[in-house]
Amino acid sequence: MNEPPIPRQPVRPPPKGSVRRDGLFLNPDGSRAGPTTAQIWRLMRERSERAAWPLWVENPSFPAPAPPPEGHVAVTFLGHASFLIRFHDGPTIVTDPIWSDRCSPFRFAGPKRVRAPGLAFEALPRIDAVLLSHNHYDHCDIPSLQKLRDRFAPTIFTGLEVGKLLARHGLKNVVELDWWQETALPQGASATFLPAQHVGARTLMDRGRTLWGGFAIRPAGGGRVYFTGDSAWGPHFEDIGHFAGPFDVALLPIGAYEPRWFMQQVHMNPEESVRAFQALRARQALAMHFGTFQLTREAIDEPARALGTALAAAGIPEEDFVVPGCGQTFILPLTVA
């Protein structure tokens, strides 16, 4: 008796770069990026109460970050979406750096940090490269980028059309990338700019005119680290896991997600971050995008609590997806070549 044929798995089409319509970048699924103007006005009119955050939170005391041993990466959480990433043979990278007190176009108004950066700027080791996911104020902080330029002169890697903003502020050592475009980093490493479900903007008038995304980082000695930037949940995570994964470490956002009718277009909630962790085929995840700036309505401790619930529901041990302390360093093994 003949055995029934094994069903063939559908072939996943190769990924493509970004697409623009009427001068605006679209999401990976072809949808319009970000909320509409009407949705923004509705959010501003709603009187739903925001949870009260503390005015200030003291960070726990952690040892100063040390270089990793061979075959490992040292990842230090600096707060929000900022990480210090150090590989044994280089490079040393910082993601979406922000040391400013506010993430806002104004020094006197806008979201104000409630905790100090996880590492003082003066304590940074030499920075070889900056990975800049997009141009929102909580990710693209011009004063911090200028301080890094003046001290280290690192190359900034970012999405298409972001360089114009940076050049206006004297930041000209910039490499712009399209989705799925690979580039060389210092010390023989490489990075690929990857799609995200989000939007780029500095004002209400320029939404979608600059590209947003995340990064896959590959050091010369082997291993893969994924930095999300900002993203809503979408099937692009499955593409990233298939074509750029699996990952030794994934840095995934868990906060700034309420109200869902609005924020689900641009940010994941913790349950969706767990889905992304699984889709990326990552061995270890570290949480980010929580507990530094109050951008949305949930309480300061709600993302961590909800993540624990989501991990339990998925049967994933909490040690596989950790909520880091601000300033905490993780020495994690890499899958070496």
C-alpha positions as a Python dict, from the first residue, in 0.01 Angstrom:
ca = {
    (1, 'M'): (0, 0, 0),
    (2, 'N'): (145, 333, -103),
    (3, 'E'): (200, 591, 166),
    (4, 'P'): (6, 916, 114),
    (5, 'P'): (229, 1194, -15),
    (6, 'I'): (366, 1435, 241),
    (7, 'P'): (198, 1771, 186),
    (8, 'R'): (438, 2033, 58),
    (9, 'Q'): (484, 2344, 264),
    (10, 'P'): (396, 2664, 81),
    (11, 'V'): (698, 2852, -45),
    (12, 'R'): (741, 3181, 137),
    (13, 'P'): (802, 3455, -123),
    (14, 'P'): (1130, 3642, -82),
    (15, 'P'): (1101, 3970, 108),
    (16, 'K'): (1086, 4301, -73),
    (17, 'G'): (1196, 4652, 11),
    (18, 'S'): (967, 4934, 113),
    (19, 'V'): (686, 5069, -105),
    (20, 'R'): (569, 5430, -132),
    (21, 'R'): (233, 5563, -244),
    (22, 'D'): (190, 5935, -311),
    (23, 'G'): (528, 5994, -149),
    (24, 'L'): (438, 5809, 173),
    (25, 'F'): (592, 5482, 292),
    (26, 'L'): (344, 5199, 345),
    (27, 'N'): (345, 4927, 608),
    (28, 'P'): (489, 4584, 519),
    (29, 'D'): (136, 4455, 450),
    (30, 'G'): (67, 4744, 210),
    (31, 'S'): (-160, 4935, 448),
    (32, 'R'): (-142, 5305, 521),
    (33, 'A'): (102, 5364, 804),
    (34, 'G'): (-10, 5501, 1137),
    (35, 'P'): (-340, 5647, 1261),
    (36, 'T'): (-551, 5884, 1058),
    (37, 'T'): (-590, 6251, 1145),
    (38, 'A'): (-948, 6179, 1254),
    (39, 'Q'): (-824, 5909, 1492),
    (40, 'I'): (-566, 6146, 1638),
    (41, 'W'): (-835, 6409, 1704),
    (42, 'R'): (-1062, 6144, 1859),
    (43, 'L'): (-780, 6039, 2094),
    (44, 'M'): (-724, 6402, 2195),
    (45, 'R'): (-1097, 6450, 2267),
    (46, 'E'): (-1137, 6136, 2476),
    (47, 'R'): (-1131, 6194, 2850),
    (48, 'S'): (-1022, 5847, 2956),
    (49, 'E'): (-797, 5877, 3257),
    (50, 'R'): (-431, 5803, 3234),
    (51, 'A'): (-285, 5594, 3513),
    (52, 'A'): (-83, 5803, 3755),
    (53, 'W'): (290, 5735, 3719),
    (54, 'P'): (537, 5821, 3996),
    (55, 'L'): (725, 6144, 3944),
    (56, 'W'): (1057, 5964, 3992),
    (57, 'V'): (1182, 5608, 4026),
    (58, 'E'): (1527, 5521, 4155),
    (59, 'N'): (1704, 5257, 3946),
    (60, 'P'): (1846, 4953, 4123),
    (61, 'S'): (2222, 4945, 4156),
    (62, 'F'): (2390, 4724, 3898),
    (63, 'P'): (2759, 4653, 3830),
    (64, 'A'): (2921, 4859, 3556),
    (65, 'P'): (2889, 4684, 3219),
    (66, 'A'): (3193, 4475, 3131),
    (67, 'P'): (3307, 4352, 2789),
    (68, 'P'): (3171, 4005, 2705),
    (69, 'P'): (3386, 3693, 2678),
    (70, 'E'): (3444, 3532, 2341),
    (71, 'G'): (3129, 3389, 2185),
    (72, 'H'): (2899, 3617, 2386),
    (73, 'V'): (2726, 3953, 2364),
    (74, 'A'): (2684, 4200, 2650),
    (75, 'V'): (2350, 4384, 2637),
    (76, 'T'): (2289, 4670, 2881),
    (77, 'F'): (1942, 4821, 2910),
    (78, 'L'): (1973, 5199, 2922),
    (79, 'G'): (1600, 5269, 2938),
    (80, 'H'): (1312, 5293, 2688),
    (81, 'A'): (1455, 5169, 2352),
    (82, 'S'): (1819, 5244, 2430),
    (83, 'F'): (2061, 4953, 2464),
    (84, 'L'): (2437, 4930, 2480),
    (85, 'I'): (2538, 4622, 2277),
    (86, 'R'): (2897, 4499, 2297),
    (87, 'F'): (3046, 4205, 2108),
    (88, 'H'): (3374, 4042, 2210),
    (89, 'D'): (3562, 4148, 1896),
    (90, 'G'): (3344, 4452, 1833),
    (91, 'P'): (3162, 4654, 1742),
    (92, 'T'): (3009, 4845, 2032),
    (93, 'I'): (2665, 4974, 1941),
    (94, 'V'): (2398, 5193, 2096),
    (95, 'T'): (2034, 5179, 1983),
    (96, 'D'): (1791, 5474, 1973),
    (97, 'P'): (1995, 5670, 2227),
    (98, 'I'): (1820, 5922, 2451),
    (99, 'W'): (1978, 6089, 2752),
    (100, 'S'): (1749, 6396, 2742),
    (101, 'D'): (1495, 6465, 3016),
    (102, 'R'): (1206, 6485, 2769),
    (103, 'C'): (1116, 6313, 2443),
    (104, 'S'): (952, 6613, 2286),
    (105, 'P'): (1012, 6902, 2046),
    (106, 'F'): (999, 7127, 2354),
    (107, 'R'): (1230, 7144, 2654),
    (108, 'F'): (947, 7265, 2880),
    (109, 'A'): (667, 7025, 2783),
    (110, 'G'): (607, 6672, 2665),
    (111, 'P'): (678, 6328, 2816),
    (112, 'K'): (941, 6356, 3089),
    (113, 'R'): (1159, 6071, 3204),
    (114, 'V'): (1079, 5925, 3545),
    (115, 'R'): (1410, 5747, 3593),
    (116, 'A'): (1773, 5819, 3511),
    (117, 'P'): (1937, 5657, 3209),
    (118, 'G'): (2078, 5315, 3293),
    (119, 'L'): (2430, 5445, 3232),
    (120, 'A'): (2559, 5799, 3257),
    (121, 'F'): (2674, 5938, 2923),
    (122, 'E'): (3021, 5996, 3066),
    (123, 'A'): (3047, 5626, 3156),
    (124, 'L'): (2994, 5500, 2800),
    (125, 'P'): (3269, 5296, 2635),
    (126, 'R'): (3373, 5397, 2286),
    (127, 'I'): (3069, 5376, 2055),
    (128, 'D'): (3136, 5249, 1702),
    (129, 'A'): (2785, 5270, 1556),
    (130, 'V'): (2436, 5401, 1632),
    (131, 'L'): (2130, 5209, 1514),
    (132, 'L'): (1840, 5452, 1476),
    (133, 'S'): (1506, 5282, 1413),
    (134, 'H'): (1303, 5590, 1314),
    (135, 'N'): (1256, 5960, 1375),
    (136, 'H'): (1000, 5977, 1660),
    (137, 'Y'): (1122, 6196, 1946),
    (138, 'D'): (1147, 5909, 2194),
    (139, 'H'): (1380, 5722, 1956),
    (140, 'C'): (1557, 5999, 1764),
    (141, 'D'): (1686, 6243, 2026),
    (142, 'I'): (1895, 6503, 1848),
    (143, 'P'): (2085, 6634, 2155),
    (144, 'S'): (2197, 6281, 2245),
    (145, 'L'): (2304, 6209, 1887),
    (146, 'Q'): (2502, 6533, 1882),
    (147, 'K'): (2678, 6443, 2207),
    (148, 'L'): (2770, 6104, 2063),
    (149, 'R'): (2900, 6272, 1747),
    (150, 'D'): (3115, 6513, 1945),
    (151, 'R'): (3266, 6242, 2164),
    (152, 'F'): (3291, 5935, 1938),
    (153, 'A'): (3189, 6034, 1581),
    (154, 'P'): (3005, 5704, 1521),
    (155, 'T'): (2823, 5626, 1200),
    (156, 'I'): (2443, 5644, 1234),
    (157, 'F'): (2250, 5373, 1049),
    (158, 'T'): (1883, 5446, 987),
    (159, 'G'): (1594, 5428, 740),
    (160, 'L'): (1544, 5605, 409),
    (161, 'E'): (1491, 5983, 419),
    (162, 'V'): (1584, 6017, 788),
    (163, 'G'): (1924, 6158, 695),
    (164, 'K'): (1776, 6494, 592),
    (165, 'L'): (1659, 6561, 947),
    (166, 'L'): (1993, 6455, 1089),
    (167, 'A'): (2191, 6668, 842),
    (168, 'R'): (1996, 6979, 946),
    (169, 'H'): (2141, 6925, 1295),
    (170, 'G'): (2499, 6869, 1181),
    (171, 'L'): (2476, 6489, 1185),
    (172, 'K'): (2619, 6389, 848),
    (173, 'N'): (2793, 6057, 909),
    (174, 'V'): (2476, 5869, 821),
    (175, 'V'): (2393, 5556, 622),
    (176, 'E'): (2031, 5529, 505),
    (177, 'L'): (1883, 5184, 444),
    (178, 'D'): (1577, 5031, 285),
    (179, 'W'): (1400, 4731, 435),
    (180, 'W'): (1602, 4411, 389),
    (181, 'Q'): (1909, 4610, 287),
    (182, 'E'): (2233, 4487, 442),
    (183, 'T'): (2527, 4708, 535),
    (184, 'A'): (2872, 4664, 685),
    (185, 'L'): (2933, 4766, 1046),
    (186, 'P'): (3276, 4824, 1203),
    (187, 'Q'): (3496, 4528, 1302),
    (188, 'G'): (3359, 4303, 1029),
    (189, 'A'): (3001, 4293, 1158),
    (190, 'S'): (2693, 4356, 946),
    (191, 'A'): (2337, 4477, 994),
    (192, 'T'): (2016, 4442, 797),
    (193, 'F'): (1738, 4700, 822),
    (194, 'L'): (1410, 4516, 871),
    (195, 'P'): (1041, 4606, 827),
    (196, 'A'): (807, 4714, 1105),
    (197, 'Q'): (438, 4804, 1131),
    (198, 'H'): (465, 5163, 1247),
    (199, 'V'): (511, 5510, 1098),
    (200, 'G'): (781, 5778, 1090),
    (201, 'A'): (701, 6140, 1178),
    (202, 'R'): (823, 6451, 1360),
    (203, 'T'): (498, 6646, 1315),
    (204, 'L'): (136, 6585, 1215),
    (205, 'M'): (226, 6704, 865),
    (206, 'D'): (511, 6467, 774),
    (207, 'R'): (376, 6125, 873),
    (208, 'G'): (503, 5844, 654),
    (209, 'R'): (766, 6046, 467),
    (210, 'T'): (1060, 5874, 640),
    (211, 'L'): (1115, 5501, 677),
    (212, 'W'): (1101, 5312, 1006),
    (213, 'G'): (1227, 4966, 1097),
    (214, 'G'): (1439, 4739, 1312),
    (215, 'F'): (1780, 4576, 1277),
    (216, 'A'): (1935, 4230, 1262),
    (217, 'I'): (2296, 4250, 1382),
    (218, 'R'): (2556, 3987, 1295),
    (219, 'P'): (2906, 4011, 1445),
    (220, 'A'): (3199, 3869, 1252),
    (221, 'G'): (3232, 3570, 1484),
    (222, 'G'): (2873, 3455, 1441),
    (223, 'G'): (2542, 3501, 1617),
    (224, 'R'): (2236, 3717, 1555),
    (225, 'V'): (2077, 3993, 1761),
    (226, 'Y'): (1745, 4156, 1672),
    (227, 'F'): (1643, 4508, 1773),
    (228, 'T'): (1278, 4585, 1700),
    (229, 'G'): (1258, 4962, 1728),
    (230, 'D'): (882, 5025, 1734),
    (231, 'S'): (626, 4795, 1577),
    (232, 'A'): (272, 4670, 1594),
    (233, 'W'): (214, 4299, 1556),
    (234, 'G'): (205, 4173, 1197),
    (235, 'P'): (310, 3884, 974),
    (236, 'H'): (635, 4067, 899),
    (237, 'F'): (771, 3909, 1220),
    (238, 'E'): (729, 3567, 1060),
    (239, 'D'): (920, 3686, 754),
    (240, 'I'): (1197, 3823, 975),
    (241, 'G'): (1218, 3496, 1168),
    (242, 'H'): (1227, 3296, 844),
    (243, 'F'): (1471, 3505, 640),
    (244, 'A'): (1686, 3674, 905),
    (245, 'G'): (1652, 3440, 1206),
    (246, 'P'): (1677, 3248, 1420),
    (247, 'F'): (1806, 3495, 1676),
    (248, 'D'): (2016, 3447, 1986),
    (249, 'V'): (1867, 3760, 2141),
    (250, 'A'): (1560, 3967, 2050),
    (251, 'L'): (1498, 4312, 2202),
    (252, 'L'): (1120, 4351, 2201),
    (253, 'P'): (887, 4637, 2306),
    (254, 'I'): (617, 4566, 2564),
    (255, 'G'): (480, 4910, 2661),
    (256, 'A'): (287, 5216, 2535),
    (257, 'Y'): (-14, 5022, 2405),
    (258, 'E'): (-336, 5177, 2548),
    (259, 'P'): (-595, 5251, 2422),
    (260, 'R'): (-583, 4952, 2190),
    (261, 'W'): (-823, 5096, 1927),
    (262, 'F'): (-554, 5356, 1858),
    (263, 'M'): (-219, 5209, 1961),
    (264, 'Q'): (-264, 4865, 1801),
    (265, 'Q'): (-168, 5027, 1469),
    (266, 'V'): (180, 5115, 1591),
    (267, 'H'): (267, 4930, 1917),
    (268, 'M'): (237, 4575, 2043),
    (269, 'N'): (91, 4486, 2378),
    (270, 'P'): (274, 4220, 2585),
    (271, 'E'): (65, 3933, 2449),
    (272, 'E'): (156, 4034, 2094),
    (273, 'S'): (522, 4073, 2193),
    (274, 'V'): (517, 3708, 2304),
    (275, 'R'): (377, 3614, 1962),
    (276, 'A'): (657, 3811, 1799),
    (277, 'F'): (914, 3633, 2017),
    (278, 'Q'): (784, 3300, 1892),
    (279, 'A'): (764, 3411, 1528),
    (280, 'L'): (1122, 3543, 1535),
    (281, 'R'): (1253, 3203, 1652),
    (282, 'A'): (1454, 3379, 1922),
    (283, 'R'): (1622, 3191, 2205),
    (284, 'Q'): (1618, 3483, 2449),
    (285, 'A'): (1421, 3808, 2463),
    (286, 'L'): (1474, 4125, 2663),
    (287, 'A'): (1186, 4369, 2705),
    (288, 'M'): (1208, 4740, 2622),
    (289, 'H'): (990, 5046, 2560),
    (290, 'F'): (841, 5061, 2911),
    (291, 'G'): (884, 5243, 3240),
    (292, 'T'): (1084, 5551, 3132),
    (293, 'F'): (846, 5796, 2957),
    (294, 'Q'): (469, 5788, 3002),
    (295, 'L'): (352, 5790, 2643),
    (296, 'T'): (13, 5622, 2689),
    (297, 'R'): (-251, 5537, 2951),
    (298, 'E'): (-138, 5215, 3117),
    (299, 'A'): (26, 5209, 3459),
    (300, 'I'): (403, 5202, 3486),
    (301, 'D'): (407, 4842, 3611),
    (302, 'E'): (128, 4708, 3387),
    (303, 'P'): (349, 4599, 3090),
    (304, 'A'): (566, 4376, 3309),
    (305, 'R'): (262, 4226, 3484),
    (306, 'A'): (84, 4162, 3153),
    (307, 'L'): (398, 4008, 3005),
    (308, 'G'): (413, 3757, 3289),
    (309, 'T'): (50, 3662, 3223),
    (310, 'A'): (112, 3625, 2849),
    (311, 'L'): (421, 3409, 2900),
    (312, 'A'): (234, 3178, 3138),
    (313, 'A'): (-53, 3144, 2889),
    (314, 'A'): (195, 3052, 2614),
    (315, 'G'): (385, 2807, 2835),
    (316, 'I'): (709, 3005, 2804),
    (317, 'P'): (939, 3031, 3109),
    (318, 'E'): (978, 3386, 3238),
    (319, 'E'): (1356, 3355, 3217),
    (320, 'D'): (1324, 3328, 2837),
    (321, 'F'): (1168, 3675, 2808),
    (322, 'V'): (1309, 3898, 3079),
    (323, 'V'): (1206, 4246, 3191),
    (324, 'P'): (1546, 4407, 3252),
    (325, 'G'): (1629, 4655, 3522),
    (326, 'C'): (1742, 4995, 3398),
    (327, 'G'): (2121, 4964, 3391),
    (328, 'Q'): (2123, 4585, 3405),
    (329, 'T'): (2369, 4399, 3181),
    (330, 'F'): (2310, 4052, 3038),
    (331, 'I'): (2597, 3836, 2912),
    (332, 'L'): (2436, 3606, 2658),
    (333, 'P'): (2583, 3328, 2443),
    (334, 'L'): (2590, 3355, 2065),
    (335, 'T'): (2559, 3082, 1807),
    (336, 'V'): (2910, 3114, 1674),
    (337, 'A'): (3015, 3017, 1323),
}
